[in-house]
Each structure stands twice: as C-alpha cells, then as structure tokens.
Amino acid sequence: MAVIASTFLISHTAAATVPINGTVQSKCVITTDTDGVYGNPNAYTLSTSPTDGGVKPRVRYDIVTANAYHATVTYPNQFSQSPTLSDTVAWTGSVVVGDSSDAGMSAFESGKITYNNVTEFDLSIAGSVWFDVTSTASYGVNKALPAGNYSATVTAECIAQ
C-alpha cells in the first residue's frame, strides 16, 4: 500500500496600516508693514488719514504661487478697545493697492470686489503687493468722543482658491 502523505500548508496573512502624513505651507505670506494710528482731527472723529494726523495701516502680501489664492482685507467696523460709548459710531474705510513688485499688479485694484467693510483681490501674479487701509470712525452726530485709548483691527487673509 502506498502511503499518501498530505501536506497542508497553513497560510498566515500579515497586515499593516502605514500612515502617510504631509504638511502644506501657504504660498501666500502676510506681513504687517506699518501699524495704523488714529489721528483725532476734531472732537468726534478718529481717522488714519495722514491729513488728519493718522497713519494708514499697510499690509504686505508675498505671493509665491500665482492664481492659487485671493486676498481679503477687512477694515474695522468696531473698536477692539475704547472707553464706554453711549452713542453709535459710523465707520468708513477703504483698501487700495499701494505698491507692488510687478507693474501688472495694478490690475488687482481694478479687479477688486468690495462689500460691507471687506475688499477682495485675486492674487493672479506672483510677487509682493502692499495694501493701504484707511479707517474713519465718527461718533454720534458731532458728539465729542470720550477721552481714552481707542484700538481697532484690520484683518488680512489669504484664502486658497
């Protein structure tokens, strides 16, 4: 009789999960170039206009990759610090292209979109561009502002498209 030997192979499967991680660094860098200062040209107004004794805030965007981001720059519509105010404050302001490293960036100004206190720019050209911000706060109807320290904030963002 022939002996038939059977060999059974037992298979064990090994499995592993291998993570993949990555970090994305923005190709758009925002830097405060000049802090703003409110001038007080009369008893009821604070203004960043140099003709009113103020200093306009200036923000620099360094755009490494064109057509990948858009900028939003928001001028203030409230104080982050102030004395107690018993009346309303009317806010106005603007954001404009100041200087740029590429003459073509002047198109940022003509293509901007403005709503409420926000201005958006498509960052379609690589390089550096400076945005100048104005902010004016008028208190009541020619009502004197209380003495004290006043602060407000400009918000600048790069948003991936």
C-alpha positions in Angstrom: 0.0 0.0 0.0 1.2 3.3 -0.8 1.1 5.8 1.8 0.0 9.1 0.6 1.4 11.9 2.6 -0.6 15.1 2.6 0.9 18.3 3.3 -1.3 21.0 4.3 0.1 24.5 4.1 -1.3 26.8 6.6 -1.1 30.4 5.5 -1.0 33.3 7.9 -1.5 36.7 6.4 0.1 39.7 8.0 -1.3 43.2 7.5 -0.2 46.6 8.5 -1.5 50.1 8.0 1.1 52.6 7.1 0.2 56.3 7.6 1.1 59.0 5.2 1.3 62.5 6.6 2.1 65.8 4.9 2.1 69.4 5.7 1.0 72.2 3.3 2.7 75.5 3.8 0.9 78.5 2.3 2.4 80.0 -0.8 1.0 83.3 0.3 2.6 85.2 3.3 1.1 88.2 5.0 3.2 90.7 6.9 2.2 93.8 8.8 4.4 96.5 7.2 3.0 99.6 9.1 0.8 99.7 12.2 -2.1 102.1 11.9 -2.5 105.1 14.2 -5.8 107.1 14.6 -5.5 110.8 14.4 -8.2 113.0 16.1 -8.8 115.9 13.7 -11.9 117.1 15.7 -13.8 116.1 18.8 -15.9 113.4 17.2 -13.7 111.7 14.6 -10.8 109.3 14.6 -9.0 108.8 11.3 -6.0 107.0 9.9 -5.6 109.6 7.1 -2.2 111.4 7.3 -4.1 114.7 6.7 -5.9 114.1 10.0 -2.8 113.2 11.9 -3.2 109.5 11.5 -1.1 106.7 10.0 -2.6 104.3 7.5 -2.1 100.6 8.2 -0.1 98.8 5.5 -0.2 95.1 4.8 2.3 93.2 2.5 1.3 90.0 0.7 4.2 87.9 -0.7 2.6 85.7 -3.4 4.8 82.7 -4.2 2.2 80.9 -6.4 0.0 83.0 -8.7 -3.7 82.1 -9.2 -3.8 80.0 -6.1 -5.1 82.5 -3.6 -7.3 85.5 -3.1 -6.8 88.2 -0.5 -9.4 89.6 1.8 -8.6 92.7 3.7 -11.2 94.0 6.2 -11.1 97.5 7.7 -12.6 97.9 11.2 -16.3 98.3 11.9 -15.9 98.3 15.7 -13.4 99.1 18.3 -11.5 96.3 20.0 -10.8 98.7 22.9 -12.4 102.0 23.7 -14.0 103.9 26.6 -17.7 103.3 27.2 -19.6 104.8 24.3 -23.3 105.8 24.7 -23.9 106.7 21.1 -23.4 105.0 17.7 -20.2 105.0 15.7 -20.3 105.4 11.9 -17.4 103.6 10.2 -16.0 104.2 6.8 -12.8 103.0 5.2 -11.1 101.6 2.1 -8.4 99.2 1.0 -6.2 100.1 -2.1 -3.2 98.7 -3.8 -0.3 100.8 -2.6 2.9 99.5 -4.1 3.8 96.3 -5.9 6.9 94.4 -7.2 5.2 93.8 -10.6 3.6 96.6 -12.7 0.9 94.1 -13.7 -0.4 94.0 -10.1 -2.1 97.3 -10.8 -4.9 95.1 -12.2 -5.5 94.0 -8.6 -7.0 97.4 -7.9 -9.4 97.5 -10.9 -10.5 93.9 -10.3 -11.2 94.2 -6.6 -14.6 93.4 -5.1 -15.8 95.4 -2.2 -18.7 94.7 0.1 -19.5 95.9 3.6 -16.1 96.5 5.1 -14.3 93.8 3.1 -12.2 94.1 0.0 -11.2 91.0 -2.1 -8.3 90.8 -4.5 -7.5 87.9 -6.9 -3.8 87.2 -6.5 -3.1 86.3 -10.1 0.5 87.5 -10.2 3.4 86.2 -8.1 5.4 88.8 -6.2 4.9 91.3 -3.4 2.0 93.8 -3.1 1.2 96.3 -0.4 -2.4 97.2 0.5 -3.0 100.5 2.2 -6.0 100.7 4.5 -8.0 103.8 5.7 -10.3 103.8 8.6 -12.5 106.5 10.0 -14.8 106.4 13.0 -17.3 109.2 13.5 -19.1 109.4 16.8 -22.8 110.3 17.2 -23.9 113.4 15.4 -20.9 115.7 16.0 -20.7 114.4 19.5 -17.4 114.5 21.3 -15.6 111.2 21.8 -14.8 110.4 25.5 -11.1 110.7 26.4 -9.2 107.4 26.5 -7.5 104.8 24.4 -9.1 103.5 21.2 -8.0 100.5 19.2 -9.3 98.7 16.2 -8.0 95.9 14.0 -7.5 95.3 10.2 -7.9 91.7 9.3 -5.9 90.3 6.3 -6.2 86.8 5.0 -5.0 84.6 2.1 -7.7 82.2 1.1 -6.9 79.2 -1.1 -8.9 79.1 -4.3 
